[in-house]
């Protein structure tokens, strides 16, 4: 939303011009031309000093560095003076500063700024010189001064499901445009739900009824976690983790943007950045408690029914008890450029809803009756089936041999062909064509126990003929002894959970 900050800028300009041009005493004017190649369209630079101040002026080359958030405009002069009050400098510029930029003078070879005013009558920047040295015209980018934190990268865990104890927790597919990234981790009957900010403004979180308070909070380096009044806020670059029992799922986490605290902190942070550029504060961040105080002031003064620039001006006024850095110089600068400074945190920010769903695996062992002619055929062999199966008591189960290899069990398939199907394992089979008739079941020596078990970790264990029942597993090292314990809904064998049993 565009705002008309011309009246405020004109007021600031008039105040600075009056300060710079209205001093009493005799003024001595020094003028020199700027080389056209250095500043096209610029006629020359004036340095005006009160009587008694000795001044020397010569052209200055480009500064060694450009201060952050600024751009060069106009020419430069190396001003020397002693013996009296400091002079003022007038630097002609091609045009008035565009919207969103404040006039400044660059000093200390590019390391520090001075506040300046734009004099429309002479199309020049006017500033009081603080000390001898080079000065150049410049513009300060107000929108960059109030920049919001950049969203962090998407966490690797976003969009992944997590399972524990037969419960799978899912927060859905991540949306790159959503204000939050969501990660879930299941374990010990609970789900850890972590929300990471993907926005430039804080969001007030509205978890489902009954959810506990967040267990942990994280913040981006140098960013605010929030005071007591911001306990439910997810700040840009930060994260919040809830530890939720499975019994409170599924549910939905909701959130809505809360620009008030962000306006306060953005203005306080911008004041500090400006104070550093003007040499009025050290580059160690705002004083302790300033950001928390500013967030509280912003939350108290924010109202969504006013124009953003007006709300920002109200919040900036409310920040005075928080003592933001910079004093009168920065107060005047931000008062004139409040709209651009806060543009990064006053735009539209959508609400969000994140459903956290659960699905539960069957909590009983699945029993499967193996059917011949199922599974992928891995081999076709010729052999004989001389006896009934030693590991299965089914009436159609046989023990067969082919080329020195024993297959047990093998099941007679329907139809007239002399074929049996030998599972190897359940999803695959060897088809054996036998010679001679099959034995007439039932006969002694069989068992009603399953011939194949699938454990919870996916390992398959096949029954083998032995003096007692035992199962040789597909991992090549595990042998389980005895019959499965079928007393509960989930069968076990030697304390290993059985998810599926083939009989």
Secondary structure, DSSP 4 states (H G I P E B T S, - for coil): -----HHHHHHHHHHHHHHHH---S-EEEEEEEPPTTTSTT--EEEEEEETT-EEEEEE----SS--TTEEEEEEEEEEEEESSS--EEEEE-SSPPPTTEEEEEEEGGGTEEEE-EEETTTTEEEEE--SSEEEEEEEEEHHHHTPPPPPPPPPTTTT--EEETTEEEE--PPPTTSSEEEEEEEETTEEEEEEEE-SSS-EEEEPPTTPPPPSEEE--TT-----GGGTTEE-TT-EEEEEEEGGG-SEEEEEEE-HHHHHHHHHHHHHHHHHHHTTSS-SS-SPTTHHHHHHHHHHHH--TTS-HHHHHHHHHHHGGGG--TTHHHHHHHHHHSHHHHTGGGSS----EEEEEEEEE--SSPEEE---TT-SEEEEEEEEEEEEE-SS---TTEEEEEETTEEEEEEEEPSSSS-EEEEESSTTEEEEEEE-SPPP-S--TT---S-SEEEETTS-EEEEE-SSS-EEEETTSS-EEES--B-SSSSEEETTEEEEEEE-
